């Protein structure tokens, strides 16, 4: 299994705790971004009412920690569009993807600085993970507009929407073939709807660790009816494709610990 959305929290034990949770759940690899930037009260307030935080992600720490895990953890750069364009441009070669979060940094997806970040992602062949909200400029339709401006970039629609039941958001992204839905936090009914509306090739498994225990998300998708071939796509193969890897990974203990880039 490949977890397309986990977070590396602060503290010296964060990486070990994440890897231990993955081992206990049978997850081989994970794409990770910086986590723990805001406490849950502040984050939930900004999700509900909007707002901006000036907090900065320690992307270099995430990159360095991932570099010591033999390819099991793959670093995403969590960018604030208002101040991280130059930093992401410089750091992009050391990362595997970009995350932008209106919930944390309080921007609109039609901000010119967002386009600048996505242009860098396009050049680096990075997927772009986006958590949408219910506020103007941050909705699923705004993500669809961004995806239409950059058809060469793969976007990942975090959590299948801004709530666990955002069926209408799936309808808005469905016409955009370069948007893939990620399943952490949504209801089983919504995960199943994502499969029917988008197809298994456009759905990826994620956990949102440490806010959600990985076992919960594994059991959730086990309850969603899909063929064995579709389950392979959702739980592993789609993530590798988005990251530009070949089907086969050399596995832990290998010399490089990473798949071949296409």
C-alpha positions in Angstrom: 0.0 0.0 0.0 1.1 3.6 -0.8 -0.3 6.4 1.4 -0.5 9.5 -0.8 -1.2 11.9 2.1 0.5 11.7 5.5 2.1 14.4 7.6 5.3 14.6 9.5 4.7 16.4 12.8 7.2 18.2 14.9 9.5 16.5 17.4 12.3 14.0 17.1 10.0 11.0 17.3 7.7 12.0 14.5 9.4 9.9 11.7 9.7 6.8 13.9 6.1 7.0 15.0 4.9 7.4 11.4 7.0 4.5 10.1 5.9 2.3 13.1 2.2 3.1 12.3 2.8 2.2 8.6 4.5 -1.1 9.6 1.6 -2.0 11.9 -0.9 -1.3 9.1 1.0 -2.8 6.2 1.7 0.5 4.4 5.0 0.3 2.5 5.4 4.0 1.5 4.0 7.4 2.1 4.1 10.9 0.5 4.5 13.3 3.4 4.2 17.0 4.1 4.9 19.1 7.2 2.3 18.8 9.8 1.4 20.3 13.2 1.6 23.8 11.9 -1.6 24.9 13.7 -3.4 23.5 16.7 -6.7 21.9 16.0 -8.8 24.8 17.5 -7.1 27.3 15.2 -7.2 25.0 12.1 -10.9 24.1 12.6 -11.8 27.8 13.0 -10.0 28.7 9.8 -11.6 25.8 7.9 -15.1 27.0 9.1 -14.7 30.8 9.0 -11.6 31.5 6.9 -8.5 33.3 8.0 -4.8 33.3 7.4 -1.9 32.0 9.4 1.7 33.2 8.8 3.1 29.9 10.1 5.9 28.5 7.9 6.4 24.8 7.2 9.9 23.4 7.8 10.2 21.8 4.4 13.9 21.2 4.6 13.4 19.2 7.8 10.8 17.0 6.0 13.2 16.5 3.0 16.1 15.6 5.2 14.1 13.1 7.3 12.6 11.5 4.2 16.1 11.2 2.7 17.0 8.8 5.6 14.2 6.4 5.1 15.4 4.4 2.1 12.6 5.7 -0.1 9.7 4.9 2.2 8.8 8.5 2.9 8.7 10.9 0.0 8.7 14.7 0.7 6.1 17.2 -0.5 6.8 20.9 -0.3 4.1 22.7 1.7 4.0 26.2 0.2 2.5 29.5 1.3 1.9 31.2 -2.1 2.4 34.6 -0.6 6.0 34.0 0.4 7.3 30.6 -0.7 7.5 30.9 -4.5 11.3 31.5 -4.6 11.9 28.9 -1.9 9.9 26.2 -3.8 11.7 27.1 -7.0 15.0 26.5 -5.3 13.9 23.4 -3.4 11.8 21.7 -6.0 14.5 19.2 -7.2 14.7 17.7 -3.7 11.0 17.1 -3.4 8.4 14.9 -5.0 5.3 17.1 -5.0 3.7 20.3 -3.9 1.0 20.9 -1.4 -1.0 24.1 -1.0 -3.5 24.6 1.8 -6.0 27.4 1.8 -7.1 26.1 5.3 -3.7 26.9 6.7 -2.5 29.9 4.7 -5.7 31.6 3.7 -5.3 32.3 0.0 -7.5 31.9 -3.1 -6.8 29.4 -5.8 -7.0 32.2 -8.4 -4.2 34.2 -6.8 -1.4 34.8 -9.3 1.1 33.5 -6.8 -0.7 30.1 -6.9 -0.1 30.0 -10.7 3.5 30.8 -10.1 3.8 27.8 -7.8 2.0 25.5 -10.2 4.3 26.6 -13.1 7.2 25.5 -11.0 5.5 22.2 -10.2 4.8 21.7 -13.9 8.5 22.1 -14.7 9.5 19.7 -11.9 6.8 17.2 -12.9 5.3 17.4 -9.4 1.7 16.6 -8.6 -0.1 19.3 -6.6 -2.1 18.3 -3.6 -4.9 20.8 -2.7 -7.3 20.9 0.3 -10.4 22.8 -0.8 -12.8 24.7 1.5 -16.3 26.1 1.2 -15.2 29.7 0.9 -15.1 31.7 -2.4 -11.9 31.1 -4.3 -11.2 27.8 -2.5 -14.0 25.5 -3.7 -13.9 22.5 -5.9 -14.9 24.6 -8.9 -12.0 26.9 -8.2 -9.7 23.9 -8.2 -11.2 22.8 -11.5 -10.5 26.2 -13.0 -6.9 26.0 -11.9 -6.6 22.5 -13.4 -8.0 23.8 -16.7 -5.3 26.5 -16.7 -2.6 23.8 -16.2 -3.8 20.7 -18.1 -0.2 19.3 -18.0 -0.2 19.2 -14.2 -1.8 16.4 -12.0 -3.8 17.8 -9.1 -4.9 15.8 -6.1 -8.3 16.8 -4.5 -7.6 16.2 -0.9 -10.1 14.3 1.3 -12.6 14.1 -1.6 -13.7 17.6 -0.6 -13.9 20.0 2.3 -16.3 17.7 4.3 -16.7 14.0 4.5 -19.8 14.3 2.3 -18.8 16.6 -0.6 -20.6 14.8 -3.4 -21.1 18.0 -5.4 -17.4 18.7 -5.3 -16.8 15.4 -7.0 -19.2 16.4 -9.7 -17.4 19.7 -10.3 -13.9 18.0 -10.7 -15.2 15.1 -12.8 -14.8 16.8 -16.2 -11.1 17.6 -15.4 -9.1 14.5 -16.2 -6.0 15.9 -14.5 -7.6 15.9 -11.1 -7.4 12.8 -8.9 -9.4 12.4 -5.6 -7.6 11.4 -2.4 -9.8 9.5 0.1 -8.7 10.3 3.6 -11.4 11.6 5.9 -14.4 11.1 3.6 -17.3 8.7 4.1 -17.3 5.3 2.5 -20.3 6.5 0.4 -18.2 9.3 -1.0 -15.2 7.1 -1.7 -17.5 4.8 -3.6 -19.0 7.8 -5.5 -15.5 9.0 -6.4 -14.8 5.6 -8.0 -18.0 5.7 -10.0 -17.7 9.3 -11.1 -14.0 9.5 -11.8 -13.0 5.9 -12.4 -10.4 3.9 -10.3 -7.6 5.5 -12.3 -8.4 8.9 -10.6 -8.6 7.9 -7.0 -5.8 7.5 -4.5 -5.6 6.2 -0.9 -4.4 8.5 1.8 -4.6 8.6 5.6 -4.0 12.1 6.9 -1.8 10.6 9.6 -1.4 11.6 12.5 -4.8 13.2 12.6 -6.2 9.8 11.5 -4.8 6.4 12.3 -3.8 4.6 9.1 -5.8 1.5 10.1 -9.0 3.5 10.0 -8.5 4.5 6.4 -7.4 1.0 5.3 -10.5 -0.6 6.9 -12.7 2.1 5.3 -11.5 1.4 1.8 -11.7 -2.4 2.5 -15.4 -1.8 3.0 -15.8 0.0 -0.4 -16.7 -2.5 -3.2 -14.2 -2.6 -6.0 -12.5 -5.1 -8.2 -9.0 -6.5 -7.3 -7.5 -4.6 -10.2 -9.2 -1.3 -9.2 -8.1 -1.8 -5.6 -4.5 -2.2 -6.8 -4.8 1.1 -8.7 -6.3 3.0 -5.7 -4.1 1.6 -3.0 -0.8 1.7 -4.8 -0.3 2.0 -8.6 -2.0 5.4 -9.1 0.3 7.0 -6.5 3.4 5.7 -8.2 2.1 6.9 -11.6 1.5 10.4 -10.2 5.0 10.4 -8.8 6.5 9.4 -12.1 7.6 5.9 -11.0 7.6 2.7 -12.8 5.3 -0.1 -11.6 8.0 -1.9 -9.7 9.7 -0.4 -6.6 13.0 -1.9 -5.4 11.8 -2.1 -1.8 13.3 -1.2 1.5 16.8 -2.3 2.0 17.7 -1.6 -1.6 20.6 0.5 -2.5 18.5 3.6 -3.6 15.2 2.8 -2.0 13.3 4.6 -4.8 11.6 3.5 -8.0 12.9 4.5 -11.4 11.7 7.9 -12.6 9.9 7.8 -15.9 
